[in-house]
Amino acid sequence: MSRSGLSKSRLLGGLAGAVALAAASQGHALTIIASFDSSITSASNAAAIEASINSALQFYGDFSNPVTVKIGFSLMNSGLGASNTGIYTPTYAQYTAALAADSVAHPGNTVLQTGVANLPFGNDLPDVGATSADMRALGFSAPGIFSGGADGLVSLDASIMNFGDTAIAGLYGANSVIQHEVDEVLGVGGPGSLIGQGGFPNTVGAEDLYRYAGFHAPTLSATTPAYFSINGGLTDLHDYNVSGSGDLADWNTPSCSGTQFVQNAFGCSGQPQFGLTLSSPEVVALQAIGYNLVASIPEPSAWTLMIAGFGMMGAMLRRRRGLATA
């Protein structure tokens, strides 16, 4: 098992004072626009790489948030996958008020309803760190911080990835790797936790709101066994990674022989292609931070969220995923 690295650099400047108006209906869906840099377009297997990325992105159309998310994709020469994401820091009161408003506007999102009802038992700090994509999904004005307004940059090591349907020893299924990094741009996994991250004082990650060590026992420890729960710690939906390396908001990876999940902290080679489903714990986590499944919206509706006069500071988080040996 190799170690995963993380570094962070601050984005100069900030944003202040915003009013956002969002409309959601069955006719809208989350749209992710992928762009490919020359490292991909000039690769000998460019068509296979681009097709795999586009295929992996299709799942996210199951979310109804009328938001367009831009992600730039490139290749790297080491590791498995890495992401850079834009982070904003509204106050805890502003962010949780947006969650509550979204819950009211989308009663079919019972995950978020349960999560909001149990927020008083979870972690809270003065500010919440959320990705630009998640912020806009909740109705905030939060542009992507990268060139062209991109919300995130994803790098892949195609040399150790399998782009076909049949498992190949020593290679990692492309679909799960791509969705792992896309989840991070949306706000779960890696950037979902800001535990131990310098430059974010008094700031809790969006997914840290649901991080527990026991019933009504929230934790912001990097070493205490912790799990994802939307009902105040009563139900452990999945254990978090506290191995000492890798991202703290990724899932614990106990064995490469067991069931694999997209957001496992460490990728396992030789696995058949797999990906997100509507019942995946990652999808539950996305719903808990404000993404609404199309299937959870019974009637077309419109909602307005107005948030004014708050200060936000942009930052960039870089995450690199580790590898596990089978």
N, C-alpha and C positions, 0 to 999 in steps of 0.2 A: 504494500500500500504506500503510495507516494504522498508527499505532503502537498497541500494546496496553498498557494500564496495569495495575499491580499494587500493591495496598496490603495491609498486614497489621495487625491489632490483636490484642492478647493477651486471652485469657479469664482473668478473675480466678479464683484458686483452683486446685486440683489434685485429683488422685485418687491414692490409694495403697493398696497391698495388695489383690490381687484373685486369686480362684481361679475359673477358668472351666471349664465342662464343656460340650462340644459333641458332638452326634450328627449323623452324615450318612448318608444312604442314597438310593437311587434314588427314594424316595417324597418327598424333600425338594427344594426348589428355592429359589434366591435370589428373594426377593420385594421388589419396590420399590413403595412406596406413595407416590403423588403427591398433593399437596394444592395447591389453586389459590387464590391470594389474589384480592381484589376487582378488581385491575387486569385479571385474566383473565376472571373470571366476569361482569364488567360490559362486556367488550369486545363490539363488534358481531359479531365472528367467534369468539366464545368457544367455540362447539361445535367449530369446525375446529381451534382451538388445542388444546383439551383432547383431542380425538380423536388429533391428531398426537403429543402427548406420550404418551398411553396406548399408541399403536401403537409408538412408538420404544422404550418400556420392555419390550415383549413379548420382545425378543431376550434379555434378561438372565435369563429363565426357563430358558435353556440351561445355566446354572450351578447346581450342586447344593448349594452351601453353604446350610445351613438358617438363613439370616439374613434378617431384615426390615430394609430400609433405607428411611428416610423422607426424602423430598426435597420442599421447598416451592418452587413455581414462581410467578413473577411476571413482569410486563412492565416493560421499561425503554425509555427514549426515545432511546438512542444506543448505538453499538457493534453487536454481533451477538449475543453470548452472554457471560454472566459467571457465575461460581460462587463461593460461599463454602463452605469445607469445614472440618470440625473435624479437628485434627491432634493426635495423641498421640506421646509420645517414649519408648518402651521402650528399653532398652539394646540395642546391636547383638547381644549374646549372646542376649538374650531373644527378640528378633524373629527372628533366624536359626534359633534352636532351634525356634520355632513353625513356620517354613517347613519345616524338616527333618521335624518331627512330622507335618505335613500331607502331606508327600511320601510318608512311610511309610504313612500311613493311606489314601492315594489313589494307588496305584501306576500307575493309568491316566493320571495327569497327568505325562506324560513331559517336558513343558516344565519343570515344577517340579523333577523329578528331576535333569534336566541343569543347571538353574540352581543348585540346592543344591550339586551336586558341584563347581561352578566358583566358588562364592562366595569361596574363598580367593584367587582371582585378581582379584577385583573390589574396588570401593571399600569401605572400612570406616572408620567413625569411632565414638566411644564410644556414640552413640545413633543411632536410626533414627526418622525422622518418617513416620508412617503415618496415613491417615484413619481416623476412627472406624469406618467401614464395613469397611475392610480388617482392622482390628484384630479386630473381632468375627468376620469370616470365618475368622480364624486361631485363634479360641477365646478371645481376651482378653475381659475385661469392659471395654467402652469405650462408654458411652452417647453418643448424639448430643448435641452441645453447644448446639443451638439450641432455640427454643421448641417444646414438645411432643416433645422428644427427636429432632428432625430431625437427620439427618447432614449435610445440606447445603442450601443455598439457591441456586436457579438463576434467573437473569433472562434474558429473551429480548426482542429488539427485533422484535416481530411485524410492524412496518411495512415491514421489508425482507426478510421471510421468505415463502417460497412453501409453502403448505400443500396444494397439489395435486400431481398426478402428472406433469404436463407442465412441462418447464423453461421458465422465464420470465426473459428478459434483465433484469439488474439486481437480481434477487431470489435469495435463498439458500435452498437446500433445507432445510426444517424438520427432517427426520429426522436428518440428519448433525449439524446444530447441536445438537439436543437430546441425541443420544448423545455428542457431544463433551463436553458439560458433565456428563452423568451419569457418564461414565468418570472425570472428575476427582473427583467425590464418592466413587467407588469406590476411587480411589487411583492411577490412571495419568494420563498427561498432566500438566497443570499442577502439582498438588501432589506429583507423583512425584519432582520434583527440588527440593531446598532450597538449591541453589547460589546464593550471594550474598544469601540472605534473612536479614536482621537478626533477632535474637531467637532464632535456632536455632544457637547455637555448638556446634561439635563434633557436629553432627547431619547425617546423610546421608539423603536422600530414599529411599523404598522402591524407586523405579525407578532411582535412582542406583547401586544395587547392581549394575546391569547396564549401566553406561555406560562405553564404551571408546573409546579413540583408536586402538587396534591390538591385536594378539594379546597377551594378558596385560599390556596397558597401560591400566589404568583411568584415568579422568580426572574431575576435579571442576572443570575450567576452564569458564568461561562463553563462551570465545571459541575454544577448540581444537575443530576438527571432531570430532564424536563420533557414536557410533551405539549402538543397542540390540542387545545380544548376550547369549545365555544360555549360551554355551559358551566363556567366557573371552576373548571378543573374536575368536575364530576366524571366526565368521560374522556379517556385518553384516545384521541383520534389517530395520533401517530407520535412516536418518540422523536425528539430532536437529536441532532448530532452534538455530542459533547466529548468527542474523542480527543480533543486537544489540537486537531488540525481540521481544516475544512470550515465551511460556513455554519454558523450556529442556528440559522433558520432552515437549513437543509435537514432532511430526514436522516436518522440513524441508519447505517448500513451494516447490519449484523453479519450477513453472509451473502456470498455471491450465488449460493445454491438455493436460496429462498426466493420469495416473491420480490420482484424488483419494482421500484417506483421511480417515476421521472425525476423527482426531487431528491433522490438519495444523494448524500454528500459525496459519495465516491462511486464512479462508474465501474461496472463489471463487464469484462470482455466476454466474447463467445456467446452472448445472449441473442435470442431471436428479437426481431424488431418489436417494440412495444411503445405505448404512448398513453396519453391522458384519456380517461373516460369520464362520463358525467358523475360517476361515483368515486373518482379518485380523490384522495385526501388533498392533493394540490388544488383541485377544483373547489373543494369545500373551503380551503384557505382563501382562494380568490373571491369566493362569494362573501367571506367574512370581512374582506377589506373593500367591498363595494361593487364587485362585478356581479351582474345579474344574468342568470341563464334565460335564454329565450323561452324555454319550456316553463319557467316560473312566472311568466307574465300572462295572465288569463285574458286581459283586455288591453287594447291600445290605450295608452294614457300619456299625459304630459305632466311634467313637474318642473317646478322652478326652485332653484337654490341660489340664494343671494348671500354673498359673503363679502363684506366690505371692510376696508381700512386695516388690513393685517399686513405684517411684514413677513416675507419669506426669504430665505437665503438658499441659493442653489449650491450644490456640491456634486462631485462625481465620485462614485464608488467603483472600484475595479475588483472583480471577483474571478478567481481561477479555480476550476474544479479539479479535484484530485482523482487518482485512478486506484482501483482495487484489483488485486489479482484473484482470479477464480480459484 
